[in-house]
């Protein structure tokens, strides 16, 4: 059985297998949607490329803005804020 780690996505605890990316944890948190932001017209957006090229997956990780969720491995205790949560605040 893989080791599990916990991190917070928009203030909610999420548990994922070690080695998961932040965007995978976001998908767990949002029941599979992996929505990370809104477009300038308000449409929901998620990662498109999975390679760090499109930048649609940018989130704030441990206070550092504009981190690529598709390229960042989860770490225990990590604090992730998506722009969607920031919009709601």
C-alpha positions in Angstrom: 0.0 0.0 0.0 1.5 3.4 -0.9 2.4 5.9 1.7 -0.3 8.6 2.1 0.4 12.3 2.9 -2.0 15.1 3.9 -2.0 18.7 2.7 -4.5 21.5 2.7 -6.3 22.7 -0.5 -8.2 25.9 0.1 -8.3 25.2 3.8 -9.6 21.6 3.5 -7.4 18.6 4.3 -6.8 16.3 1.4 -4.9 12.9 1.6 -3.2 11.6 -1.4 -0.5 9.0 -2.2 3.1 10.2 -1.8 4.4 11.3 -5.2 1.1 12.8 -6.3 1.2 16.3 -8.0 -0.6 19.2 -6.5 -3.1 19.2 -9.4 -3.9 15.5 -8.6 -4.7 16.6 -5.0 -6.8 19.4 -6.3 -8.8 16.9 -8.4 -9.3 14.8 -5.2 -10.5 17.9 -3.4 -12.9 18.9 -6.2 -14.2 15.4 -6.8 -12.4 15.0 -10.1 -12.8 18.4 -11.7 -9.2 19.7 -11.2 -10.5 23.3 -11.7 -7.8 25.7 -10.6 -8.9 29.2 -11.9 -11.2 31.3 -13.9 -10.5 32.9 -17.3 -10.8 36.6 -17.8 -14.4 36.0 -19.0 -15.2 34.0 -15.8 -15.1 30.5 -17.3 -13.7 27.7 -15.1 -10.3 26.6 -16.2 -8.1 23.6 -15.4 -4.7 22.4 -16.5 -4.5 21.7 -20.3 -1.0 20.4 -21.0 0.3 18.7 -17.8 3.8 19.8 -18.8 4.0 23.3 -17.3 3.5 25.1 -20.6 -0.1 26.4 -20.4 0.2 27.8 -16.9 -3.6 27.2 -16.4 -2.8 25.3 -13.2 -1.1 28.2 -11.3 -1.8 28.2 -7.5 -0.3 29.6 -4.4 1.8 27.1 -2.5 2.9 27.8 1.1 2.5 31.6 0.3 4.4 31.5 -3.0 2.1 32.7 -5.8 2.1 31.4 -9.4 3.3 27.9 -8.7 2.5 25.2 -11.3 0.3 22.6 -9.7 0.9 20.1 -12.5 4.7 20.1 -11.9 4.8 20.4 -8.1 4.9 17.2 -6.0 2.7 17.2 -2.9 4.5 17.5 0.5 3.1 16.8 3.9 1.5 19.8 5.5 1.7 21.8 2.2 -0.8 24.7 2.1 -2.3 25.3 -1.4 -4.7 28.1 -2.3 -6.4 28.2 -5.7 -7.5 31.4 -7.3 -11.1 30.1 -7.0 -10.8 30.2 -3.2 -9.2 33.6 -3.4 -12.2 34.8 -5.6 -14.6 33.6 -2.9 -12.8 35.4 -0.1 
